[in-house]
């Protein structure tokens, strides 16, 4: 059987063509089998390109791509990879398999040239893992395109046979693998993983997808290495198409006040929104999101009021209210004329190809009008922030909306829910969890809750608790007035999806460290080897008594360590600046 071994750094990908003309892919890391031989191919309406294939040709090229993004875990990126294109034929029809391999992982996609439109009836791609592999899997609700579930921590042997959302995380021995996809547009549909007890198969939401020839699928993306490789990876972004927006000077990440979480009726109250404008201005937050319920008779005046105070207004819309070119011109253009800076578009609820056409259309329309955009109630980003830099964030997560306080309500999220997201969903792209809701019904401590401002990356971070809740926590207000929402670097210092995470992010010359722990109270030690030379001042925000925050300032040296007391299911945040300072309590 012919096979091709593609290698880079610690990884080897082996593509094999069986005697029956069936393709498979296996992956090894430092000689360890990570993914067992797994089927490749697709079935098109004009030909079954999953079997009976014959090898025709191979071409290779080097990829060295440097680019910048406005948001993300870093803003300057370099992607170096090797690419092989393997061409196969069957009865005069061709299937091209592109495989890329880099230090971050492996990606592959199909290209199908033909004489007319190409219709894919089924994709045969799959991933086969050892039954003993550890798995962190997100149950997927087909009916609602619902990524708003809690991850299952299990093994492949014990995983339920069902559909799971991307990304999916596996540990094989001491090697971690994140399976997902990148670079999805209107020419295809978003995929999920259907586990049949033996393999995780790529599952499409539509009975077929169709596009003009040549059809090119999204990249099937496999990030591979240690957990730091997973968390720090920008492979999903690097595989996406370059930016469609030349001038990004109008695109500005930042924090936003959001009144709906603490008071749902406030979005329809002009006076309440003015109060929130004043709070955002006093806090130094550049934005206020006005959610469902706003009215055209008072929004222009509110925008004018906010603009005078240096606060930009985002407006909520249902996706069906802006789903045509006429509505783009009549509504989006009007909101821009009023002075809105962005739109939050909700209830998108589909991974199908038709909805992907809508995403392409709305992203192009908002880019033309210089309106930033946030998506809720729908699918994950797949490198979107590179191609459309005015896309700030997406929900696609079981976030703080589910834990609003109600009488008698019990905590819904275990601490592992927050931890899992750092190693899965937020690796995929920006995530609008709406963190730092101290009055939420929660098991995690106040220190862990505050650390979410650093642990969770989102181009616009919506801080959702009430003004009173923040006013009663001056230490919280101080940190949330300073913490960035777009970063220059990200480093995982320590972690595991079930026990803890300690994550460092840099903006300019300052570092922020967010930490969260599951389980008993302890003293956590943070090594400061990642800092530059010299003396540093550390503002420490840690758990205090009765679900409060204690803030203190200490002086530390590079190469030193910081010991921080942590409550049960607790956490902390460090802000590190160059130069010494007198320690304060």
N, C-alpha and C positions, 0 to 999 in steps of 0.2 A: 504494500500500500504506500503510495507517495505521501510524504509529509514534509513540512517546512518548519524549522525551528527559528523563531525570531527572538532575539535576546537584547537586553539593555540593562545594565547595572545588575541588580539581584534577581531580575525577572527573566523567565523564559516562557514564551507562548508557542505551543506546537499545534499547527493546523494539519489535520490528517484527512485524506480522501480515501474512503473505503472502496473495496472492490465493487460495492453496489453504487458507487458514485455519491455517497453521502459524506458531507463535511462534518468535522467536529473540531473543537478547540479545547486544549488542556493548558493549565497554567501552573508553573512551578516558581517558588520563591526560595532562592539559595538551595536549590536541589530538592526542596520539599514539595510534594504534590499538594496543591492548594485547591484547584478545580479539576476534577476528573474529566476525561473526555466527554464533551457536551455538544449536542447536535447544533448545527448551523444550517441556515437556508430559509427559503420562503416559498410559498405556493402562490403563484400569480394566476390570474384568469387565463392568460395565454399559454402558460406552461408551469408545470410543477418543478421548481428549481431547488428542491430539497433532496432529490435523488437522481440517479442516472447522469450525474455530471462528469465531464471529462476536463482535465486540466488543459489550459491553452497557453497561458503566459504569466510572467511575473515581472513587475517593475518595482523599483525602490526609490525612496527619496528621503532626505533629511529635513526635519522641521525645526526651525529656530525662530520663534515668534515672540516678540516683545510688545506689550500693549499696556494701556492704563485703563482703570475703571474708576468711576466716581465713588462707588461704595464698595463694601466687602471686607473680608478679613485682612486684605491688603489691597493697595491701589496700584502698585507697580508689579507687573507679572512678566515672567519669562517661561516659555514652554519649549522645551527641547525634546524631540522625539524622533524615532525612526518609523518610517511608514512603508509597508508593503501592500501592493495591490495584486491580488491573485485573481486571475480571470479564468472562468470555467464556462463551458458551453454544453448545450443539450439540444440536439435537433436544430441547430442554427440559432438558438436563443442563448443569450449570455447573462451570466451573473458575475459581478465583480465584488470581491470581498476585500475591503480596505481594513488593515490592521495597523494600529499605532501602539508603540510601546515606549514608555519613558520611566523615569525613576519613581513616578507616582503611581503607575499602573498601566493597564492595557485597555484599549478601546477598539471596537470594530463596528463597521456598518456595511450595508449592502448598497450597491448601485445596479439598477436594472435598466439598460437601454433597450428600446423597442421601436417599432415603427409608429406607434400611436400611444394613447394614454395607457399607463400601467396600473393595473388593479391588483392589489395584494389581498388575497383571501385569508391567508394565515401565515404568521411568522413562526418558524420552527426553532428559533433560538432558545437555548436553555442553559442552566447552570446546575452542575451536579457537584454536591459537596459530600464529604464523608458524613455518615450518620452520627458520628461522635462530635461533629463540629458544633460549637456554640452558635446560637442564632438570636438576633434581636430583630423582631419582625413586627410590622405595623398592619393589623387587620384592615382590610379595605371594604368599604360599603359600595358595591357597584351602583346602587340606585341613586346615590347622591354625590358620586365622585368625592368620597369623604375621607380625607386624610386626618380627620379629627377623632382619632382613637388613641389608646394607650398601648405602647409596645408590649409584645409578649417576649419575655426572656426565657428561652428554652434551648433545646438542642434540635438538630435536624431530625434525629430519630423520633423526638416527641412532638414535633411541630404538627399542628392541625393541617389537614388537606383543605386548603381554602385559598382565596386570593389575598395577596399582600401588596401594600403600596410601596413604591420606591421612595427612598433608598432602603435596602436591606443589609444588615451588618452580620458578618460571620467571623468566628475565630477558629482557625484550623491550626492546632498546635499553638505556636506563639506568633502566628501570622494572622493579621486582621484583613478582611476583605469587605469593601462596601460596593454593592451592586446597584447600579442606577442607570440613568440615561442622560444625554445632553443634546442640545442643538435641535430642539423640536420646533417646527413651524407648521404652516398651513398645509404642507404637502403630506402630513402623516397624522397619526393620533398618538396620544400619550399612552404608554404601556404600564402594565402592572405585572406582578409575578404570581403565577398560579402554581401552587405546590401540589403535586400528585402523589406524594409519598416517596418519590425517587428523585425528581428534578424540579427546579424552579423554572417554569416555562414562561417566556414572554407572552403576555396576554393582552390583546387589543380590545378596546371597548366597542368598536364597530364591527359589523359583520364583514366589512371590507373597507379599504382605503384606496383612493385612486388619485393619480396626478399625471401631469404631462411627462413624457419620457425625456431624460432618464429619471426614473424614481430613485431618490436617495433617502435612506432611512436615517433616523437619529442615530447618534453614536451609542452603542451599548457599552457602558462605562464601568470598569472594574478597578477601583482604587485599592492598592495592595501595599502592605508593609506593617509597621507597628502602629499603635494608636495615634502617635504624633503625626505620622504620615497621613492618616485618615483625616484627623481634625484640621490640620494645617493645609490640606490639599485645596488647590484651585483648579483641578483637572476639569471639573464640570464646566467652569467658566472658560477655560482655555480651549475647549473643544467647540465652543459656540462661535457663531459667525461674528466678524468684526462689527464695530459700532456703525449703526445707520445714522447717527447724529454727529455732525461735524463740530458744531459749536455747543459745548456743554457748560458754558459759563453761567447759564440760568438754572442749572441743576445743583441744588445744595442740600446735602443730607443734614439731618438735625433732629432734635427732640420735639415732640408735639404733645400739648395737653389734649385730653380726650374726655369729655364730660359724660358720655353715654354710659360708661361702665358703672359709675357711681350714682348716676341720676338719669335714667333713660328719657324722662320727659324734658330734660334740659335742652335737648337739641331743637325743640320746637319753641323755645322761649328766648326771645331776643335779649332780654335783660340778663338772663342767666349766661348767655354766651358772651356778653360784654364783660361780665365778671370773670369769666374764664380767660378772655383776652387780657385783662388786667393781670391775672395770675401768671399767665405765660410770659408777659412782658417783664414782670417783677422777677421771675425765675430765670430769665434770659433764654427761654426756649423760643426758637424762631417760628413755631407753628401752633395752630389750633385746628383740630379736626372737628367740623360740625357734621354730626351724623344724621341719620334718617329722621325726618320731621321738620327740617328747615323750610322756610318759605321765601318765595321770590320777593315778597313785598318788604322784607327787612334785611335780607342778606346783603344787598349792595351797600347799605348804610353800615352794617357790621364790618364789611371788608374795609370800607374807608376808615372806620374807627380803629380797626386793628392795624392797618397800614401806618397810620399816624404813630402807632406805638411800637412799630418794628416787628409786628407779628403777621405772618402770612396765613391765609385761610384755605383749608382744604374742604371740599364739599363731597358729601356722600351721594352715590347714585346706585340704583339697581342696574345690572348690566343690560336688561331689556329696555331700559329707558335711553340707552345710547348704543343701540345695535344696528344703526343704519347710517349711511352717509348723510342723509337729511338731518338726522338727530345730531350727528357730529357737528354739522354746520350751525344748526339752530340752537343747540343746548351747550355743547362744549365751547363753541365760539362765544356765546353770550356770557358764560361763566368766566371765560378769560377776559372778556370786555369789562365785567364787573371788577376784576382784579384778583380772582382766585389764583392760587399758585399750583393747585393740584386737585386730583379727584381720587376718591376711594370708591372702587367699583365692586359691588357685592353680588353674592349668590351666583357666581359663574358656573359652579356645579357640573362640570363635564370635562372628561379627558378626550372626547371625541374629536374627529377631524373638523367637523363643522365649527366647534367652539374654538379650535386652533385658528381657523380662518378669521373668526371674530377677534381673537387676541392680536393677530397680525394687523388687522384693520384698526383696532382701537389704539394700539401702540403707535402706529404710523400717524394717526389723527392727532393724538395728544402731543407727539413730538413736533408736528407742524405748528401746533398752537402754543408750544412751550409750556405745557402743563405736565407736572410730575404726576405719577400714577402709582396707586396701591391696589392690589387685588385681594378680595376676601371671599370666603365661602367657595373655594375652588381648588385648583391644581397647584402643584409645586412649580417653582422656577426650574429651568433647565439651562442655565447660562444666560438667562434673559437680561441680566444686569450688564452684560458685555455688549450684546447686540443693541439693546435699547437702554441706554444709561439713565434715562429719566424714570425707569421702573425702579422704585425705591424698595419695595418689599411685598411679600404675599403672606397670607395667613397659612392655609394648608397645615394646620396644627391644632391640637386640642389645647387651646390657650386659656387665658384668664376669663374669657367670656363664660366658661362653664363653672367657675367657682365664685361667682358673685354671691355676696352674703344674703342668706335668707334664714328666717327663724327655723331652727331645728335641722338645718342642713348639715350633713356630715362631710368631712374632707373627702374629696373625690380622687385626688392625685397622690400616689405615694412619692416619696422623694426620688425614686428611680425614674419617674416620668420626666422630671426636669433634667436629670443626668443623661438619660437616653437621647434627648433632643440635641445635646451638644455633639454627640458622636454619630448622629444620623441626619435628621431633618435639617439642622443648621449647616451641616457640611454641604448640603445640596444647594443652598443659597439663602438669601435674606429671609428672615422669619419674623412675622408680626405676632408675637405671643401676647403683647401688651403687658409687660412685666411691672414689678414694683407696686403691686396692689396689696398693701399691708392689711387691709380689712377683709381680704379674701378668706374663704373657708379653706384652710391649708394645714398641712402637717409640717412643712418646712418652717424654720425659724425666720425671724425678721432679718437676720444677717444673711441667710441664704437668699431670701427674697430680694434684698438689695443687690446682692451679687449678680442677679440675673441681668442687670443693666450692662454688665461686662460679659457674662457668659453667653448671652444671646445677641447675635448680630442682626441688625436691621437698619437699612438706610435711613428710614424714619422710625424712631423708637417712640411708640405711643405710651406715655405714662398715664395710667388710667384711674388712679385712686382719686378720692375727693380732695378738694382744697383743704378741708379741715383735717383730713388724715395726714397730708403733707405738712401743714402748718404745725401740727402737734409733734412733728418729728424734724426738728431743725437740722439735725445731722444728715438726714435723708435729703432734705432740700439742698443742702450744701453740695453733696456729692452729685445729685442729679442735675444741678446747674452746671457742672463741670464735665461730666463724662461724655466723651465723643460717641458718635453713632457710625462713623466710618473710620477705618483703621489703616495703619501703614504696615503692620506686621502682627502675626498671631503665632503664639507658641503654646503647645500643651506641655505643662510642667509635670503633671501627674494625673492619672485618672483611670477609671474603669466604668463602664455603663451602669453597673449595679452598686458601686460603693462610693465613688467620689470623683470630683474633677477640680483641678487647679489650672487655670488658664490665664496666660498673660497676653495682653494686647498693647501695642504701641501706637501712639499718635504723636508725631514729631519727636521731641526729646523726652516725652513722658510715657511711663508704662502704667497700665492698670492691671491688677490681678484680681480675678473673680474666683471664688472657691465655694463649693457646696459638697456636703457629706450626708450620706445615709447612715443612720444608726446612732449609737451612743455618743454622748459628749466626749470630747477629747481635746488634746492640745495638738494642733497641726503645725508642722514645720515646713516653711517655704524656703528653698535654696534660691539665692539671688545671683547665681552664676550667669544668668542671661543678661544682666545689666552691663553697661559700659563701665570703664574705669572711674574711680573716684568715690566720693561720698554722696549719698543720696538721702533725701528726706522722704519718709514714708508716712502718709496719712492712713491710719488703720481704722476701718469701720467694722466692728465686730459685734457679736451677740452680747446683749446686756440682760439685766433681769426683766422679767415680765414682758417678754417679747419686744424689747426695746433695743436700740442701737447705741453702742458706746463708740465715740470717736476720739482718737488720740494721735499724736504726732511723735515720731521717733526718728533718730538718725541711724542709717545703716551703711555698710560698706559693700562694694561689689565682692562677690565670693562669700559673703556672710549668709546668715540665716535669720529668719523671723519666726518666732514661735507665737501662735495665735490661739487663744482659748476658743473652742467651738462648742455651741450647745448641741443637744440631741437634734439630729436632722438639721444641722446648722451650717453656717457659712460665714464668709467675710469678704471684704474688698480692700485692696491696697491701691493707693495712688502714689506713685514714685516719681520724684522730681530731683534733678541734680542739685547738689549743694546740701550742706548740713543745716540743722535747726535745733534749737533747744527743745528737748522732749517736753511734751505737755500732756496732762491727763485729760 
